Amino acid sequence: MVIGSLTSASVLFKIGVTDALGALTYTGRIEGSLFLIAAILETVTAIAVFDHWGKRRLTYSGAIILVGVTISLLVSLLLLSVQIYGGEYTHYLWLWLALLIWSAWALRRLEPHHILKEITHPKSLAVGAVVSAFFVASNFAYTQVYIPYASPVQARVIAKLGTPSMNQKRTILYLPVELHYQNSGKVGFTLLGSQYSVYGRTAKFVERPNRLTEWKDDMEKEPMSDLYRHTEVQGRNLISAGEFFRAGNSLDPDQEFVEKKIVEFPAGAEYDSIEVVASATAIRTDRGDLDDVDYSIPYYSWDTASAGRKHLYDAPGWVAQPGDEYIAHHAQIHYGSEILNMTRKPRYVTYWRVIRKEFSGANPENENDFTEPYNALTISELHEEAREPSTSDYDELYDRYGLQETYSPWLRESLPALLKAAGR
């Protein structure tokens, strides 16, 4: 009896301390405080056992034990239900089963109907236990089901062009690019990765109107491309690409982050327009706690100590081709509730920023629209990064973490207009 009470107390104490001090929601911290109170009651229960089956100096030692065993029964049922609902195996499963069996055995041995006769207000005791259990269960459902549904992530990525300028020789155009990352919702989110890309589009004017054949060709190259009657788009060259918000950082509700970049390229470049697009991937801060210290450490696919930066590691096949270079970030995601941490398998986020081996940089004529750097992400169990996530996997990640990828609208400005604004 004592061992069961102390085991239950240690489980409640672990959940209570973790959530009371570190739960990601306010109600989660209240729930953690209730678990701490329950842990104290379980500890008192262990002490009361000696009195109840000993000299019985305490009038209500039996009632204390009954309350403690009932708490253990309800908590073990809650944890076992969450474990079964999640459909994942952890070693704690055997602990929930053991506590459930012990609680049932202890209740049978206590003979509750005899103990309740000794209590002045047994109904008040029962109501208090039921209300506490109902609060914990309803709060868990509220934080894990209702809040994510009622308060979805509302992120916006916006790209803006500033006033361009030129060098003294008027041969280089300096183009300011502002990248805005806004949180217009009611819940914060943590950034897993971001990227902006600036392209120079090459096109030529054609006297003869394009026919359906040319439009089909354009849509085969890019399904979302615009269709022009007198313009033949020949391609895009990547001018600049990079991150604009530090991976692992968070953005609170009604907060906005602005990053300013300066993109430079030859003023005589044979572009008809400049295009900018940006994207960002994030998870809800109330559904997952990312170890931002570990996540901020980059892992390189090449030997950083060698002069030639020799290629060392390949990314999984679904992420990149053999020989492609990448920078990766990797860290564990902790759930917003210790109950979930104990009933779910650990998950790790891995984010790759890939540079294809075909990307030459110095020889843009050998490149195409598909050689630019790109990002890939997975949230998986440890050492399962090689498995490509399916559509259902991404749906589950959205439900579990609020995973969301946000794109800015395509921003396009003609190069002659930019040159005019720069005073050329």
Legacy VTK file of the C-alpha trace (Angstrom):
# vtk DataFile Version 3.0
C-alpha trace
ASCII
DATASET POLYDATA
POINTS 424 float
0.000 0.000 0.000
2.795 2.410 0.949
4.813 1.624 -2.178
1.788 2.234 -4.395
1.029 5.569 -2.723
4.626 6.760 -3.006
4.826 5.641 -6.640
1.640 7.563 -7.423
3.020 10.557 -5.518
6.242 10.547 -7.540
4.302 10.464 -10.845
2.064 13.327 -9.736
5.073 15.264 -8.479
6.923 14.876 -11.790
3.918 16.095 -13.793
3.083 18.821 -11.280
6.534 20.379 -10.982
7.169 20.303 -14.733
3.824 21.842 -15.688
3.523 24.257 -12.767
6.890 25.766 -13.627
7.110 25.257 -17.373
3.726 24.579 -18.995
3.244 26.588 -22.182
-0.206 27.865 -21.178
-1.566 29.561 -18.064
-4.233 26.904 -17.534
-1.532 24.268 -17.931
0.324 25.780 -14.985
-2.831 25.725 -12.886
-3.233 22.080 -13.823
0.364 21.468 -12.756
-0.359 23.083 -9.381
-3.306 20.722 -8.876
-1.052 17.770 -9.610
1.393 19.077 -7.000
-1.406 19.244 -4.421
-2.415 15.709 -5.365
1.213 14.594 -4.938
1.225 16.006 -1.416
-2.022 14.157 -0.647
-0.520 10.928 -1.946
2.490 11.416 0.310
0.185 11.993 3.287
-1.670 8.843 2.221
1.498 6.804 2.590
1.880 8.129 6.146
-1.775 7.467 6.934
-1.378 3.814 5.907
0.810 3.153 8.929
-1.793 4.692 11.250
-4.829 3.011 9.677
-3.372 -0.480 9.940
-1.620 0.361 13.205
-2.820 2.209 16.304
-5.323 4.444 14.427
-4.477 7.636 16.269
-5.788 9.726 13.363
-9.566 9.886 13.153
-9.696 10.176 9.380
-6.693 8.083 8.352
-9.002 5.747 6.431
-10.615 8.660 4.633
-7.213 10.053 3.704
-6.198 6.707 2.239
-9.483 6.490 0.354
-8.936 9.925 -1.164
-5.350 9.058 -2.099
-6.298 5.775 -3.724
-9.189 7.437 -5.601
-6.819 10.102 -6.918
-4.403 7.403 -8.048
-7.242 5.545 -9.784
-8.496 8.626 -11.623
-5.001 9.780 -12.651
-4.005 6.332 -13.907
-7.241 6.142 -15.909
-6.564 9.605 -17.391
-2.984 8.793 -18.332
-3.922 5.398 -19.742
-6.714 6.997 -21.809
-4.359 9.627 -23.217
-1.808 6.898 -24.008
-4.380 4.796 -25.848
-5.830 7.799 -27.675
-2.376 8.802 -28.903
-1.731 5.277 -30.164
1.954 5.382 -29.203
3.907 3.095 -26.925
6.158 4.411 -24.181
7.615 2.589 -21.191
5.268 4.569 -18.949
2.370 2.446 -20.207
3.321 -0.318 -17.799
3.396 2.192 -14.946
-0.154 3.385 -15.722
-1.372 -0.217 -15.805
0.400 -1.041 -12.550
-1.085 1.997 -10.793
-4.549 1.167 -12.138
-4.347 -2.426 -10.878
-2.936 -1.291 -7.548
-5.668 1.327 -7.118
-8.402 -1.232 -7.810
-6.812 -3.665 -5.360
-6.411 -0.970 -2.698
-10.033 0.160 -3.034
-11.234 -3.409 -2.635
-9.105 -3.902 0.469
-10.176 -0.596 2.042
-13.908 -1.409 1.915
-14.959 2.191 1.136
-18.533 1.821 2.466
-17.185 1.272 5.981
-14.828 4.254 5.758
-17.509 6.569 4.362
-19.676 5.855 7.402
-16.921 7.340 9.584
-16.867 10.628 7.605
-19.157 13.472 8.628
-19.731 14.824 5.088
-18.902 12.041 2.621
-20.790 13.702 -0.247
-18.635 16.837 -0.025
-15.543 14.682 -0.215
-16.845 12.884 -3.289
-17.897 16.123 -4.983
-14.472 17.681 -4.353
-12.681 14.702 -5.889
-14.981 14.639 -8.922
-14.690 18.397 -9.496
-10.875 18.273 -9.332
-10.733 15.338 -11.744
-13.199 17.055 -14.081
-11.119 20.258 -14.085
-7.928 18.410 -14.996
-9.612 16.423 -17.776
-11.523 19.397 -19.190
-8.443 21.635 -19.057
-6.424 19.030 -20.924
-9.113 18.825 -23.610
-9.403 22.634 -23.691
-5.691 23.243 -24.251
-5.181 20.374 -26.698
-8.383 20.556 -28.747
-10.378 23.781 -28.363
-7.618 26.421 -28.220
-5.819 25.184 -31.371
-9.166 25.177 -33.198
-10.371 28.556 -31.908
-7.000 30.328 -32.159
-5.186 29.188 -35.317
-1.786 30.513 -36.292
-2.147 33.736 -38.291
1.224 34.521 -39.816
1.979 36.851 -42.714
5.137 37.211 -44.773
5.417 40.389 -46.831
8.216 41.538 -49.130
8.662 45.199 -50.020
11.107 47.051 -52.240
12.781 50.232 -51.084
14.205 53.110 -53.110
17.132 51.829 -55.210
20.442 53.632 -55.617
23.580 53.293 -57.729
27.326 53.518 -57.195
29.347 56.513 -58.385
30.211 54.862 -61.697
26.512 54.040 -62.127
27.302 50.469 -63.000
25.860 48.715 -59.918
22.269 48.919 -58.709
21.636 48.636 -54.979
18.095 47.463 -54.267
16.768 47.530 -50.648
14.430 44.640 -49.822
12.294 44.689 -46.668
11.017 41.354 -45.348
8.175 41.502 -42.839
7.128 38.572 -40.660
3.910 39.348 -38.783
1.931 37.545 -36.110
-1.622 38.853 -36.354
-3.177 36.025 -34.345
-3.719 35.313 -30.654
-1.047 32.649 -30.231
2.724 32.851 -30.567
4.805 30.682 -32.859
8.401 29.541 -33.127
10.208 29.788 -36.449
11.757 26.613 -37.818
13.158 28.146 -40.988
12.789 30.957 -43.497
14.016 31.919 -46.935
13.781 34.831 -49.316
14.736 34.743 -52.987
15.376 37.601 -55.422
15.252 36.800 -59.131
16.095 38.616 -62.298
13.568 37.668 -64.945
14.578 37.662 -68.589
11.887 38.129 -71.218
11.456 39.612 -74.661
8.646 41.362 -76.448
7.165 39.493 -79.397
5.138 41.122 -82.177
3.152 38.009 -82.960
0.723 37.167 -80.166
1.491 33.979 -78.255
-0.667 31.050 -79.140
-2.117 28.361 -76.935
0.943 26.210 -77.620
3.254 28.815 -76.078
0.921 29.228 -73.081
0.894 25.473 -72.534
4.671 25.520 -72.609
4.748 28.284 -69.992
2.328 26.407 -67.731
4.380 23.220 -68.035
7.433 25.103 -66.819
5.533 26.803 -63.995
1.865 25.860 -63.355
1.136 29.145 -61.529
2.855 31.331 -64.116
1.231 34.363 -65.691
0.230 34.143 -69.315
1.239 36.971 -71.666
0.098 37.722 -75.188
3.176 39.663 -76.330
5.834 38.575 -73.825
8.005 35.487 -74.001
9.473 34.675 -70.591
12.862 33.092 -71.142
13.770 32.286 -67.544
14.857 33.571 -64.153
18.291 33.910 -62.643
18.724 33.864 -58.898
20.298 37.111 -57.709
20.148 36.614 -53.952
18.733 34.141 -51.418
19.017 33.643 -47.699
17.299 33.537 -44.319
15.584 36.577 -42.862
14.549 35.419 -39.365
16.782 33.439 -37.028
15.672 29.829 -36.739
14.456 28.998 -33.241
13.247 32.510 -32.423
9.636 33.146 -31.448
7.113 35.782 -32.452
4.429 36.784 -29.928
0.886 37.864 -30.857
0.684 41.295 -32.542
4.455 41.332 -32.982
6.251 42.037 -36.239
9.814 41.359 -37.282
11.423 43.351 -40.097
14.673 42.431 -41.812
16.283 44.724 -44.379
18.505 43.355 -47.125
20.519 45.127 -49.797
20.642 43.273 -53.100
23.158 44.421 -55.685
23.564 43.464 -59.319
24.910 45.031 -62.536
22.821 47.973 -63.709
23.242 46.724 -67.257
21.878 43.260 -66.538
19.552 42.024 -69.248
16.565 41.602 -66.968
13.133 42.966 -67.743
11.981 42.774 -64.111
13.048 41.895 -60.566
10.968 39.437 -58.518
10.989 38.743 -54.778
9.318 35.956 -52.799
9.755 34.790 -49.203
8.482 31.986 -46.984
8.613 30.925 -43.347
7.759 27.727 -41.457
6.702 27.774 -37.810
4.999 25.811 -35.017
2.723 27.056 -32.227
4.484 27.986 -28.989
1.627 26.523 -26.936
1.900 23.105 -28.625
5.637 22.571 -28.662
8.738 23.890 -26.930
11.788 23.836 -29.174
15.238 23.565 -27.635
16.414 26.748 -29.333
20.026 26.417 -28.112
20.466 23.073 -29.872
18.434 24.242 -32.859
20.634 27.286 -33.387
23.709 25.089 -33.958
24.202 24.517 -37.719
25.365 21.188 -39.112
27.270 21.366 -42.401
27.462 18.723 -45.106
31.044 19.677 -45.902
34.326 19.691 -44.047
34.521 23.185 -42.574
38.169 22.681 -41.614
39.432 21.849 -45.099
40.490 24.504 -47.606
38.379 23.036 -50.395
35.293 22.469 -48.202
35.168 18.796 -49.162
31.727 17.226 -49.255
31.209 14.765 -46.384
27.546 13.967 -45.813
24.494 13.426 -47.993
20.999 14.413 -46.954
18.222 11.781 -47.092
17.184 10.879 -50.624
13.820 12.634 -50.379
15.562 15.864 -49.330
18.416 16.135 -51.827
20.469 14.296 -54.402
23.827 12.726 -53.487
26.509 15.408 -53.542
24.149 18.304 -52.809
25.342 20.529 -49.984
23.228 21.608 -47.051
23.100 23.308 -43.678
20.866 21.515 -41.170
19.299 22.372 -37.828
18.177 19.638 -35.445
16.584 19.654 -31.983
13.960 17.941 -29.875
10.456 19.331 -29.558
8.937 19.053 -26.096
5.173 18.957 -25.811
3.294 21.718 -24.032
2.145 19.295 -21.323
4.180 16.800 -19.289
1.305 14.347 -19.681
1.966 14.325 -23.424
5.714 14.079 -22.884
5.120 10.899 -20.878
2.530 9.363 -23.208
4.075 10.281 -26.590
7.328 9.270 -28.187
9.967 12.027 -28.394
9.940 13.977 -31.653
12.782 15.847 -33.306
12.642 18.563 -35.929
15.241 18.554 -38.702
15.466 21.435 -41.135
17.713 21.401 -44.199
18.757 24.343 -46.341
19.955 22.705 -49.527
22.228 24.013 -52.272
22.179 21.796 -55.322
25.517 20.676 -56.705
24.480 22.121 -60.092
24.358 25.594 -58.593
27.484 27.312 -59.882
26.894 30.878 -58.765
29.563 32.302 -61.053
27.995 30.827 -64.211
24.298 31.761 -64.250
23.967 30.726 -67.880
24.413 27.114 -66.713
21.642 27.423 -64.151
17.876 27.272 -64.297
14.920 27.982 -62.051
15.442 24.725 -60.171
19.041 25.137 -59.011
18.325 27.739 -56.349
18.699 26.938 -52.630
15.577 25.427 -51.077
14.380 24.159 -47.706
13.048 20.814 -46.463
11.685 19.871 -43.062
10.537 16.876 -41.089
9.413 16.236 -37.518
10.036 12.600 -36.717
11.251 10.152 -34.141
14.977 10.014 -33.575
16.962 8.584 -36.517
13.864 8.430 -38.744
14.683 11.563 -40.727
15.310 9.467 -43.846
11.621 8.581 -44.151
9.802 11.022 -46.394
6.722 12.496 -44.705
3.428 11.741 -46.405
0.460 14.075 -46.776
-1.173 12.457 -43.755
2.049 13.007 -41.788
1.927 16.731 -42.515
-1.763 16.803 -41.549
-0.832 15.186 -38.243
1.975 17.706 -37.709
-0.518 20.510 -38.260
-2.908 19.013 -35.717
-0.182 18.219 -33.200
2.098 21.265 -33.448
0.217 23.762 -35.584
2.929 23.413 -38.240
2.360 26.047 -40.911
4.289 27.307 -43.897
3.533 30.866 -44.988
4.441 32.448 -48.342
4.560 36.073 -49.324
2.817 37.254 -52.494
5.153 37.446 -55.473
6.552 40.953 -55.721
7.607 42.145 -59.164
8.971 45.476 -60.399
10.273 46.314 -63.843
13.994 46.965 -64.078
13.552 50.186 -66.124
11.350 51.572 -63.328
13.991 50.702 -60.725
16.729 52.297 -62.797
14.632 55.448 -63.205
14.025 55.569 -59.433
17.786 55.273 -58.915
18.339 58.310 -61.142
19.753 56.682 -64.226
LINES 1 425
424 0 1 2 3 4 5 6 7 8 9 10 11 12 13 14 15 16 17 18 19 20 21 22 23 24 25 26 27 28 29 30 31 32 33 34 35 36 37 38 39 40 41 42 43 44 45 46 47 48 49 50 51 52 53 54 55 56 57 58 59 60 61 62 63 64 65 66 67 68 69 70 71 72 73 74 75 76 77 78 79 80 81 82 83 84 85 86 87 88 89 90 91 92 93 94 95 96 97 98 99 100 101 102 103 104 105 106 107 108 109 110 111 112 113 114 115 116 117 118 119 120 121 122 123 124 125 126 127 128 129 130 131 132 133 134 135 136 137 138 139 140 141 142 143 144 145 146 147 148 149 150 151 152 153 154 155 156 157 158 159 160 161 162 163 164 165 166 167 168 169 170 171 172 173 174 175 176 177 178 179 180 181 182 183 184 185 186 187 188 189 190 191 192 193 194 195 196 197 198 199 200 201 202 203 204 205 206 207 208 209 210 211 212 213 214 215 216 217 218 219 220 221 222 223 224 225 226 227 228 229 230 231 232 233 234 235 236 237 238 239 240 241 242 243 244 245 246 247 248 249 250 251 252 253 254 255 256 257 258 259 260 261 262 263 264 265 266 267 268 269 270 271 272 273 274 275 276 277 278 279 280 281 282 283 284 285 286 287 288 289 290 291 292 293 294 295 296 297 298 299 300 301 302 303 304 305 306 307 308 309 310 311 312 313 314 315 316 317 318 319 320 321 322 323 324 325 326 327 328 329 330 331 332 333 334 335 336 337 338 339 340 341 342 343 344 345 346 347 348 349 350 351 352 353 354 355 356 357 358 359 360 361 362 363 364 365 366 367 368 369 370 371 372 373 374 375 376 377 378 379 380 381 382 383 384 385 386 387 388 389 390 391 392 393 394 395 396 397 398 399 400 401 402 403 404 405 406 407 408 409 410 411 412 413 414 415 416 417 418 419 420 421 422 423
